[in-house]
């Protein structure tokens, strides 16, 4: 399972029609670390989703000095393949989203544990717009990559 497959499954789970969902937020909003996925609810509360695809990834996260601590993040989730959903190195306050392949060949999400709510403030209007801008920038980068693969008319 690849991180990008987990990312897409989690985005579908949190529903981009209801929430603003942006991957790889590491600049522009003043966080002192990269957030794998930010989910901003209509009410303005932000969730961080940390994507891990191996036990080594989970264990390595313990060494990070930031500890996923921000006054703008109200919930932290770890999204992991189903076989890792019982990993003891996932922080106690983090929710666990288990990812597995469904019968239809698509990845699905099952919430194993709810994240403990953290004392966080809502995003300001300026922060909401900046997050939307970052998300839009990702779209055009991805479209450029897709177009380059098909420029000669044959998928590479």
N, C-alpha and C positions, 0 to 999 in steps of 0.2 A: 504494500500500500504506500502511495506517495503522499507527501504533505499536500500537494495541490488537490488530490482527490478528497482528502479530509476537509480541506478548506471549502470546496464546492458543496460537499454534503452539509457542513455546518451552516454555510450561507443559506442553503435551502431550508434548513431546520429553523433558523431565525427569521426567515422570510423577508427578502429584500423589498417586497411590496409594503411591508409594515414598518421595517426598520432600515436605517442607513447602515450598511455593512461595508467596511473598507479593510482590505488586507494590507499588511506590511506598513504600519504607521510608525515611522521612526524619525521623522522631522516635520516641521511645520506647526506642531502643536505644543512643543516644549516638553515632551516626555523625555526622560533621561535614559530610555531604553526602547527597543523596538517591540511593538505590539503586533503579534502575528495576525490578529483579526480584531477589529473594533466593531462592536454592535451598538449603535446609538438608537435608543428607543424614542418613540414619538414624544414622550415626556421629557426627554433630554438626558436620561441616565445612560451611562456607558458601561458596557460589559467588555472585558478583555477575554479573548479566547486564545489560549496557548496551545499550539498544535505540536504534538509529539508522536513520532511513528516508531520509536524503539525505546527499550528500557534505558539504554545509554543516554538518549535524549532527555528522558525524564530525570535521570540521576544528575546529568550535567546542569540541569536547571537549578538544582540546589546550590550550586556554586556562584550563581549570579548575585551580585551585591544589591541589586535594586529590590529584590523580593516581590516584584509585581506590586509595588506600593505607589499609589497615586491617589490624591484626594478627588480625582475625576473619574475613578473607576469604582462602580458600585458592586460589581460582581466579577469574579474570576472563574473561568472554566478551563479545564484541560480536556482537549479533544484528542482521543487516542483510539487506536485499533482495539476491538473488543477484547482481544487476549491480554491487553495491558490495563484494562479498566480496574483491576484490583491491585495495581502497583502501590506499594506502601510509601513510595517517595512523593506521591502527589500530595501537595499541601492539604491539611485538614479543612481549611476554609474554602478550598476550591471545589467547584462543582465538577462532575465527571460526565463527559459526553462520550459514549461508546459508539464507535463507527464499525459497521460490518456490511458485507456485500449481501444485498437482498436477492430474492429469487429472480427478479427482473434484470439482474446484472448491474444494478445501480447501488451506490453506497447510501446507507441510511444511518440515522442517528437515533440513539436511545439514551435518555438521561438516566444515569445511574445514581447520581447524587446531585442535589441542588446546591448551588453556591451559597455561602453565607453572605448575607448583605453586609456591605461595608459602608461606613459613614462617608458618603461622597456627595459632592455638589453636582448640580446639573450643568451641562455644557451651556456656555453663553451663546447668543446668536452668532457672534463672530467665530467662535470655535466650531459651531455646527456648519457654518459656511465653509470654513477651512477644511473640515473633514470631508465635506461633499466635493470640494475642489480636488483634494487628494485622490478621492475615489474616481473622479472623472479623469484625472491624469492617468490612472491605471488602465482605464478602458482604452485610451488611445495608444498607449504603449502596447497593449495586448493585440489590438487590431493591426498595428504595424507589424508585429511578429507574425500574425496569421497571414497577412498579405505577402510578406516576404517569402513565406513557405509556398505560396501558390503563384508567385510572379511568372513562373514559366509554364503555368497551366497544369502542372503535375505536382501533386503533394510530395513533399520531401520526407 
